[in-house]
Amino acid sequence: MRAFVKQAAGIDTVELADVPVPPIDEDEILVRMYAVGVGIHDSYFLPGDASYPYPIGIEGAGVVEEVGIDVSPHRTGDRIAFVSSMQPKGGTWAEYAVVKASALIVPIPDGLSFTVAAALPVAGNTILRALSALGEVPSGASVFIAGASGAIGTLGIQLARARGWRVSGSASPGNHDYLRSLGAELAVDYHDPDWPAQVRAWMPGGVDAAIAVQPDTSAGSLAVVRDGGELVSISGDQVASERGVHARGVPYDVDVRDDLVRLMQQVDGGEVHVEIERTHRFDDALDALAKVQTRHARGKHVLSLGKGA
Ligand SMILES: NC(=O)c1ccc[n+]([C@@H]2O[C@H](COP(=O)([O-])OP(=O)(O)OC[C@H]3O[C@@H](n4cnc5c(N)ncnc54)[C@H](OP(=O)(O)O)[C@@H]3O)[C@@H](O)[C@H]2O)c1
């Protein structure tokens, strides 16, 4: 099969190569890939026990080609989207991917394309876990999202609005109308040193909660949270709590599978919009990765392997 691979541990280069389709074990699924979501971590999230050449990529959508004998909930022919992070036999930038049945795998609603489905697993999983940490924030509360025009932030605005929260977010000025179109009341420019004052003018006393998506945004986000409010850092910034603000990272011990299934259905039903800045041919995958690595993608970039994705 054709796959974008790393040929050995410790090298940075990713190249298109012909490699064998990996055989599955009894607890694994072989997926024929139709579309791949591109993320900033794709080229370096590799497991310690990776077998080389290793196809990179941590999410995608396709059709179940074969299931191991111990796999019950999935059947050949099922349309699925999934997170394939840290799979020893390789990731999703390939014509076929092997994934453990225990991974985060969700069915694709009949009306949803593989392209849109492939854009959701990582961003959806991440924002749903971040929101689960803010579960106690009531309807009518205010939230600030740092990095609101990217893959996670665009979902975050819409899901926060669906909870009845009032939303503000940061992005470059060219994306402000777009943030408002998704439901943000206030859009601020993170390049402008005055942005925290603009958030505090919008919500005197500070917002009830903040979600810091991009790296190095947690301290600034915390500064616009009211005393005793909530902060979730998606980027993994280390930030000390102050003024009674409860600051934490994204929880890993919550199961958001059912929420991700519901999110797929909401997208299928038109209640949630998935922004795909561009769908690339599979052969142009490295261009897509370069764009995402600029941290200035609007929503997602997706690779299409053709076949009516
Ligand atoms: N904890 C987890 O499980 C987990 C999982 C996945 C990802 N992540 C983290 O999430 C981040 C990626 O999120 P994503 O996929 O949404 O990113 P993304 O799609 O690359 O986000 C790009 C957006 O971020 C905005 N942006 C760039 N720099 C910014 C800054 N300094 N302040 C505010 N906004 C800024 C850009 O806005 P403009 O273009 O308008 O300037 C662009 O719209 C990474 O840091 C990654 O480590 C964490």
The ligand as an ORCA input file, in Angstrom:
! r2SCAN-3c Opt
* xyz 0 1
  N      -4.527     17.967     25.183
  C      -4.868     17.260     24.111
  O      -5.361     16.149     24.183
  C      -4.667     17.888     22.751
  C      -5.119     17.206     21.637
  C      -4.977     17.807     20.402
  C      -4.363     19.063     20.314
  N      -3.906     19.667     21.429
  C      -3.264     20.993     21.362
  O      -4.136     21.889     20.699
  C      -3.361     22.776     19.916
  C      -3.849     22.706     18.504
  O      -5.188     23.101     18.446
  P      -5.909     23.229     17.058
  O      -5.811     21.935     16.337
  O      -7.215     23.871     17.259
  O      -4.908     24.248     16.383
  P      -4.969     24.909     14.989
  O      -6.113     24.406     14.190
  O      -3.598     24.820     14.442
  O      -5.272     26.415     15.428
  C      -4.906     27.431     14.599
  C      -5.605     28.655     15.056
  O      -5.002     29.143     16.261
  C      -4.895     30.529     16.163
  N      -3.689     30.973     16.854
  C      -2.390     30.780     16.509
  N      -1.576     31.307     17.444
  C      -2.378     31.850     18.398
  C      -2.146     32.562     19.613
  N      -0.914     32.823     20.048
  N      -3.208     32.947     20.333
  C      -4.442     32.695     19.934
  N      -4.738     32.052     18.775
  C      -3.718     31.639     18.027
  C      -4.826     30.835     14.681
  O      -5.520     32.024     14.509
  P      -5.227     33.008     13.315
  O      -4.869     32.181     12.131
  O      -6.549     33.716     13.207
  O      -4.086     33.895     13.752
  C      -5.521     29.696     13.994
  O      -6.826     30.021     13.629
  C      -1.927     22.330     20.001
  O      -1.247     23.142     20.911
  C      -2.015     20.943     20.545
  O      -0.918     20.590     21.347
  C      -4.055     19.121     22.639
*
